[in-house]
């Protein structure tokens, strides 16, 4: 399977981001309409003002740039999107070097495939893009790195799509503790596990959900469940428990550096269930101390 992955550097969103929007927005809008999404920009903007007010200026700029209609204004706020599920694995090493490594497992036809390097609010951010404004994984100039995995629960509730919360974190937070406070206070519309590390080596994984309090842990790895998995279909479908045990074992053995990164390019972490919409689309490795990252595929590495 081959898919195009595009790297874009544009400090303040302008022609490049505008082009990206025009290329991807029709598919996103069709997805929203197919899910019966209701559009109310007043409610979406009000939610931004309450929970992530510092992001309002960026939202307004992006909307002005593309002359956003009601649907686009709501979509770019990140508030109350339709439900969706993915797989993913991620782990942090702090022995010798600090690194965050993750696999993103999702449906190839619904994958944005864009790496964005920006400075929208005066802080440089490099991140794998989702929903044109959101973040799947990324790092900022302060050495704060973040990544998400689906939490394995079907419940959809009040809140924002987690990629938009991660964007907010990278734009305005500098440390793991700052980011963890955001994850506890900003509501997520579905369950996710968010792993954080900064250049000091501080690590946290925060389990967020729309129907219960966030749980902040010092766990250095996560897959697609929160506690004991009670969604049998999810557990069997994406082998979340198998991948979690594997990650725990290799971290306990002290695997780090290239060896840790390479482990994500092989089973059970590397998933080839592309026909079922859960294939590994890329591996990302972030190095907060160096301000560097890699995108990897078997036989190919892109350094940034």
KEMILUM-876912 format. One record per residue (C-alpha): residue number from 1; residue in three letters; x, y, z. Coordinates in nm, 2 decimals. Each point is the difference from the previous one (the first is absolute). Layout:
KEMILUM-876912
R   num   residuo       px       py       pz
R   NUM       Ala        X        Y        Z
...
***
This chain:
KEMILUM-876912
R   num   residuo       px       py       pz
R     1       Unk     0.00     0.00     0.00
R     2       Unk     0.13     0.35    -0.09
R     3       Unk    -0.13     0.33     0.11
R     4       Unk     0.13     0.35    -0.05
R     5       Unk     0.13     0.18     0.31
R     6       Unk     0.05     0.37    -0.04
R     7       Unk     0.23     0.22     0.22
R     8       Unk    -0.10     0.37     0.02
R     9       Unk     0.19     0.28     0.17
R    10       Unk    -0.20     0.33     0.03
R    11       Unk     0.04     0.21     0.32
R    12       Unk    -0.33     0.18    -0.02
R    13       Unk    -0.28    -0.17    -0.19
R    14       Unk    -0.02     0.15    -0.35
R    15       Unk     0.00    -0.13    -0.35
R    16       Unk     0.13    -0.35     0.08
R    17       Unk    -0.25    -0.07     0.27
R    18       Unk    -0.27     0.16    -0.22
R    19       Unk     0.09    -0.24    -0.28
R    20       Unk    -0.01    -0.29     0.25
R    21       Unk    -0.35     0.10     0.11
R    22       Unk    -0.13     0.03    -0.35
R    23       Unk     0.13    -0.35    -0.09
R    24       Unk    -0.13    -0.18     0.32
R    25       Unk    -0.31     0.19     0.11
R    26       Unk    -0.24    -0.16    -0.26
R    27       Unk     0.07    -0.35     0.14
R    28       Unk    -0.02     0.12     0.36
R    29       Unk    -0.33     0.18    -0.07
R    30       Unk    -0.14    -0.31    -0.17
R    31       Unk     0.10    -0.20     0.31
R    32       Unk    -0.17     0.25     0.24
R    33       Unk    -0.32     0.00    -0.21
R    34       Unk    -0.01    -0.38    -0.03
R    35       Unk     0.00    -0.01     0.38
R    36       Unk    -0.29     0.25     0.03
R    37       Unk     0.21     0.27     0.17
R    38       Unk    -0.19     0.30     0.12
R    39       Unk     0.18     0.33    -0.06
R    40       Unk    -0.03     0.29     0.25
R    41       Unk     0.30     0.23    -0.01
R    42       Unk    -0.12     0.20     0.30
R    43       Unk     0.01    -0.30     0.22
R    44       Unk     0.34    -0.12    -0.14
R    45       Unk     0.17     0.34     0.05
R    46       Unk    -0.16     0.03     0.35
R    47       Unk     0.16    -0.33     0.09
R    48       Unk     0.34     0.12    -0.12
R    49       Unk    -0.04     0.32     0.21
R    50       Unk    -0.07    -0.20     0.31
R    51       Unk     0.26    -0.28    -0.03
R    52       Unk     0.28     0.11    -0.23
R    53       Unk    -0.03     0.38    -0.04
R    54       Unk     0.36     0.05    -0.11
R    55       Unk    -0.08    -0.20    -0.31
R    56       Unk    -0.28     0.24    -0.11
R    57       Unk     0.23     0.23    -0.20
R    58       Unk     0.15    -0.30    -0.20
R    59       Unk    -0.35    -0.13    -0.07
R    60       Unk    -0.12     0.34    -0.12
R    61       Unk     0.31     0.04    -0.22
R    62       Unk    -0.05    -0.35    -0.16
R    63       Unk    -0.37     0.07    -0.06
R    64       Unk     0.07     0.34    -0.16
R    65       Unk     0.27    -0.16    -0.22
R    66       Unk    -0.24    -0.24    -0.16
R    67       Unk    -0.32     0.21     0.03
R    68       Unk    -0.14    -0.28     0.21
R    69       Unk    -0.37    -0.09    -0.01
R    70       Unk    -0.20    -0.11     0.30
R    71       Unk     0.11    -0.36    -0.04
R    72       Unk     0.37     0.10    -0.02
R    73       Unk    -0.02     0.24     0.29
R    74       Unk    -0.13    -0.29     0.22
R    75       Unk     0.24    -0.25    -0.14
R    76       Unk     0.31     0.22     0.06
R    77       Unk    -0.11     0.06     0.36
R    78       Unk     0.03    -0.38     0.07
R    79       Unk    -0.31     0.01     0.21
R    80       Unk    -0.24    -0.30     0.00
R    81       Unk     0.13    -0.19    -0.31
R    82       Unk    -0.15    -0.33    -0.10
R    83       Unk     0.14    -0.31     0.18
R    84       Unk     0.27    -0.21    -0.16
R    85       Unk     0.25    -0.27     0.11
R    86       Unk     0.36    -0.09    -0.08
R    87       Unk     0.27    -0.22     0.15
R    88       Unk     0.36     0.12     0.07
R    89       Unk     0.28    -0.08     0.24
R    90       Unk     0.25     0.23     0.17
R    91       Unk     0.28    -0.01     0.25
R    92       Unk     0.25     0.23     0.17
R    93       Unk     0.37    -0.07     0.08
R    94       Unk     0.20     0.22     0.24
R    95       Unk     0.31    -0.22     0.04
R    96       Unk     0.29     0.18    -0.16
R    97       Unk    -0.21     0.20    -0.24
R    98       Unk    -0.36     0.12     0.03
R    99       Unk    -0.22    -0.12    -0.28
R   100       Unk    -0.36    -0.05    -0.08
R   101       Unk    -0.08    -0.27    -0.26
R   102       Unk    -0.35    -0.07    -0.14
R   103       Unk    -0.18    -0.19    -0.28
R   104       Unk    -0.31     0.15    -0.15
R   105       Unk    -0.24    -0.27    -0.11
R   106       Unk    -0.31     0.12    -0.19
R   107       Unk    -0.19    -0.03    -0.33
R   108       Unk     0.23     0.10    -0.28
R   109       Unk    -0.28     0.18    -0.20
R   110       Unk    -0.08     0.22     0.29
R   111       Unk     0.36     0.10     0.08
R   112       Unk     0.11     0.36    -0.05
R   113       Unk     0.36    -0.09    -0.05
R   114       Unk     0.15     0.34     0.08
R   115       Unk     0.28     0.11     0.23
R   116       Unk    -0.03     0.37     0.09
R   117       Unk     0.28     0.23     0.14
R   118       Unk    -0.16     0.32     0.12
R   119       Unk     0.03     0.29     0.24
R   120       Unk    -0.36     0.11     0.02
R   121       Unk     0.03     0.15     0.35
R   122       Unk     0.37     0.08     0.03
R   123       Unk     0.10    -0.35     0.09
R   124       Unk     0.15    -0.24    -0.26
R   125       Unk    -0.20    -0.32    -0.03
R   126       Unk     0.06    -0.30    -0.22
R   127       Unk    -0.29    -0.25    -0.01
R   128       Unk    -0.19    -0.26    -0.20
R   129       Unk    -0.32     0.17    -0.11
R   130       Unk    -0.36    -0.11     0.04
R   131       Unk    -0.32     0.18    -0.08
R   132       Unk     0.22     0.28    -0.16
R   133       Unk     0.06     0.17     0.34
R   134       Unk     0.04    -0.29     0.24
R   135       Unk     0.30    -0.21     0.11
R   136       Unk     0.04    -0.38     0.01
R   137       Unk     0.35     0.03     0.14
R   138       Unk     0.26     0.28     0.02
R   139       Unk     0.25     0.20     0.18
R   140       Unk     0.06     0.37     0.07
R   141       Unk     0.32     0.21     0.03
R   142       Unk     0.00    -0.04     0.38
R   143       Unk     0.05    -0.37    -0.03
R   144       Unk    -0.35    -0.11     0.09
R   145       Unk    -0.11    -0.30    -0.21
R   146       Unk    -0.35    -0.15     0.00
R   147       Unk    -0.18    -0.29    -0.17
R   148       Unk    -0.34    -0.16     0.01
R   149       Unk    -0.16    -0.34    -0.02
R   150       Unk    -0.36    -0.09    -0.01
R   151       Unk    -0.13    -0.11     0.35
R   152       Unk    -0.21    -0.29    -0.12
R   153       Unk    -0.34     0.12     0.12
R   154       Unk    -0.30     0.07    -0.22
R   155       Unk    -0.16     0.28     0.20
R   156       Unk    -0.03     0.34    -0.17
R   157       Unk    -0.07     0.30     0.22
R   158       Unk     0.04     0.37     0.05
R   159       Unk     0.34     0.14    -0.10
R   160       Unk     0.26     0.06    -0.26
R   161       Unk     0.18    -0.24    -0.24
R   162       Unk     0.32    -0.08     0.18
R   163       Unk     0.23     0.11    -0.30
R   164       Unk    -0.12     0.35     0.07
R   165       Unk     0.09    -0.03     0.37
R   166       Unk     0.34    -0.12    -0.10
R   167       Unk     0.04     0.30    -0.23
R   168       Unk    -0.09     0.23     0.29
R   169       Unk     0.26    -0.18     0.22
R   170       Unk     0.28     0.04    -0.25
R   171       Unk    -0.08     0.36    -0.07
R   172       Unk    -0.02     0.12     0.36
R   173       Unk     0.16    -0.25     0.24
R   174       Unk     0.37    -0.05     0.08
R   175       Unk     0.02    -0.30     0.24
R   176       Unk    -0.18    -0.33     0.06
R   177       Unk    -0.16     0.13     0.32
R   178       Unk    -0.14     0.30    -0.20
R   179       Unk    -0.14    -0.24    -0.26
R   180       Unk    -0.15    -0.24     0.25
R   181       Unk    -0.20     0.29     0.16
R   182       Unk    -0.15     0.08    -0.34
R   183       Unk    -0.10    -0.37    -0.06
R   184       Unk    -0.17     0.00     0.34
R   185       Unk    -0.19     0.32    -0.06
R   186       Unk    -0.10     0.00    -0.37
R   187       Unk    -0.28    -0.25    -0.08
R   188       Unk     0.07    -0.27    -0.27
R   189       Unk    -0.30    -0.14    -0.19
R   190       Unk     0.15    -0.36     0.00
R   191       Unk     0.24    -0.21     0.20
R   192       Unk     0.37     0.04    -0.07
R   193       Unk     0.34    -0.07     0.15
R   194       Unk     0.24     0.29    -0.03
R   195       Unk     0.37    -0.05     0.07
R   196       Unk     0.22     0.29     0.08
R   197       Unk     0.37     0.05     0.04
R   198       Unk     0.22     0.31     0.02
R   199       Unk     0.37     0.05    -0.02
R   200       Unk     0.04    -0.03     0.37
R   201       Unk    -0.11    -0.37    -0.03
R   202       Unk    -0.33     0.05     0.18
R   203       Unk    -0.25    -0.25    -0.13
R   204       Unk    -0.38    -0.02     0.05
R   205       Unk    -0.28    -0.19    -0.18
R   206       Unk    -0.34     0.15     0.06
R   207       Unk    -0.32    -0.20    -0.06
R   208       Unk    -0.28     0.23    -0.11
R   209       Unk    -0.37    -0.07    -0.06
R   210       Unk    -0.32     0.18    -0.04
R   211       Unk    -0.19    -0.18     0.28
R   212       Unk     0.25    -0.02     0.29
R   213       Unk     0.29     0.18     0.15
R   214       Unk     0.34     0.00    -0.16
R   215       Unk     0.26    -0.23     0.14
R   216       Unk     0.36     0.13     0.01
R   217       Unk     0.27    -0.27     0.02
R   218       Unk     0.38    -0.02    -0.04
R   219       Unk    -0.04    -0.29    -0.24
R   220       Unk     0.26     0.01    -0.29
R   221       Unk    -0.20    -0.19    -0.25
R   222       Unk    -0.36    -0.06    -0.12
R   223       Unk    -0.21    -0.16    -0.26
R   224       Unk    -0.38     0.00    -0.04
R   225       Unk    -0.17    -0.07     0.34
R   226       Unk    -0.04     0.17     0.33
R   227       Unk     0.04    -0.24     0.29
R   228       Unk    -0.17    -0.33    -0.05
R   229       Unk    -0.13     0.00    -0.36
R   230       Unk    -0.38    -0.06     0.00
R   231       Unk    -0.05     0.04    -0.37
R   232       Unk     0.06    -0.35    -0.12
R   233       Unk    -0.02     0.09    -0.37
R   234       Unk     0.27     0.27     0.04
R   235       Unk     0.22    -0.23     0.20
R   236       Unk    -0.01    -0.27    -0.26
R   237       Unk    -0.01     0.22    -0.31
R   238       Unk     0.32     0.20     0.06
R   239       Unk     0.19    -0.23     0.25
R   240       Unk     0.03     0.28     0.25
R   241       Unk     0.10    -0.22     0.29
R   242       Unk     0.26    -0.19    -0.20
R   243       Unk     0.16     0.32    -0.11
R   244       Unk     0.00     0.14     0.36
R   245       Unk     0.17    -0.30     0.14
R   246       Unk     0.26     0.01    -0.27
R   247       Unk     0.07     0.37     0.07
R   248       Unk     0.03    -0.06     0.37
R   249       Unk     0.24    -0.28    -0.05
R   250       Unk     0.24     0.18    -0.23
R   251       Unk     0.00     0.31     0.22
R   252       Unk     0.08    -0.22     0.30
R   253       Unk     0.29    -0.14    -0.19
R   254       Unk     0.13     0.35    -0.05
R   255       Unk    -0.05     0.01    -0.37
R   256       Unk     0.07     0.36    -0.13
R   257       Unk     0.13     0.20    -0.29
R   258       Unk    -0.01    -0.15    -0.34
R   259       Unk    -0.09    -0.34     0.14
R   260       Unk    -0.32     0.13     0.15
R   261       Unk    -0.09     0.19    -0.31
R   262       Unk     0.07    -0.31    -0.22
R   263       Unk    -0.23    -0.21     0.22
R   264       Unk    -0.29     0.21    -0.12
R   265       Unk     0.07    -0.10    -0.36
R   266       Unk    -0.07    -0.37     0.08
R   267       Unk    -0.30    -0.20     0.13
R   268       Unk    -0.17     0.00     0.24
R   269       Unk     0.03     0.38     0.00
R   270       Unk     0.01     0.04    -0.38
R   271       Unk    -0.34    -0.08    -0.13
R   272       Unk    -0.08    -0.10    -0.36
R   273       Unk    -0.38    -0.03     0.03
R   274       Unk    -0.05     0.27    -0.26
R   275       Unk    -0.32    -0.16    -0.14
R   276       Unk    -0.15     0.02     0.34
R   277       Unk     0.09     0.37     0.04
R   278       Unk     0.26    -0.05     0.27
R   279       Unk     0.33    -0.02    -0.18
R   280       Unk     0.31     0.19     0.12
R   281       Unk     0.02     0.31    -0.21
R   282       Unk     0.33     0.14     0.15
R   283       Unk     0.23    -0.02     0.29
R   284       Unk     0.11     0.32     0.17
R   285       Unk     0.29     0.05     0.24
R   286       Unk     0.05     0.33     0.18
R   287       Unk     0.32     0.11     0.18
R   288       Unk    -0.08     0.29     0.23
R   289       Unk     0.36     0.07     0.11
R   290       Unk     0.11     0.05    -0.36
R   291       Unk    -0.31     0.16    -0.15
R   292       Unk     0.00    -0.27    -0.26
R   293       Unk    -0.25    -0.27    -0.13
R   294       Unk    -0.02    -0.28    -0.25
R   295       Unk    -0.28    -0.15    -0.20
R   296       Unk     0.07    -0.36    -0.08
R   297       Unk    -0.12    -0.28    -0.22
R   298       Unk     0.16    -0.34    -0.07
R   299       Unk     0.31     0.08    -0.20
R   300       Unk    -0.05     0.38     0.00
R   301       Unk     0.07     0.28     0.25
R   302       Unk    -0.08     0.37    -0.02
R   303       Unk     0.19     0.22     0.24
R   304       Unk    -0.13     0.34     0.10
***
